[in-house]
């Protein structure tokens, strides 16, 4: 059974190894990685692309507002415009 996040000393080599790998850096993958990290897991987010691509037409459904607030991202997005 893997060690809990609090049972691994920060100076040990084990502390640098992720507990969870999230494949895909899209909205769902980023949300999953943020939430897992907030819960105390060591997370690695793996994206196939080598660089972020700016998309001209990204939109979010109004129902995603609760999720953005829960992830702590609503204010950042609001400030970005």
Secondary structure in CASP SS format (residue, H / E / C, confidence):
PFRMAT SS
TARGET T0000
AUTHOR 0000-0000-0000
METHOD secondary structure of the structure
MODEL  1
X C 1.00
X C 1.00
X C 1.00
X C 1.00
X H 1.00
X H 1.00
X H 1.00
X C 1.00
X C 1.00
X C 1.00
X C 1.00
X C 1.00
X H 1.00
X H 1.00
X H 1.00
X H 1.00
X C 1.00
X C 1.00
X C 1.00
X E 1.00
X E 1.00
X E 1.00
X E 1.00
X C 1.00
X C 1.00
X C 1.00
X H 1.00
X H 1.00
X H 1.00
X H 1.00
X H 1.00
X H 1.00
X H 1.00
X H 1.00
X H 1.00
X H 1.00
X H 1.00
X H 1.00
X C 1.00
X C 1.00
X C 1.00
X C 1.00
X E 1.00
X E 1.00
X E 1.00
X E 1.00
X C 1.00
X C 1.00
X C 1.00
X C 1.00
X C 1.00
X C 1.00
X C 1.00
X C 1.00
X C 1.00
X C 1.00
X C 1.00
X C 1.00
X C 1.00
X C 1.00
X C 1.00
X H 1.00
X H 1.00
X H 1.00
X H 1.00
X H 1.00
X H 1.00
X H 1.00
X H 1.00
X H 1.00
X H 1.00
X C 1.00
X C 1.00
X H 1.00
X H 1.00
X H 1.00
X H 1.00
X H 1.00
X H 1.00
X H 1.00
X C 1.00
END
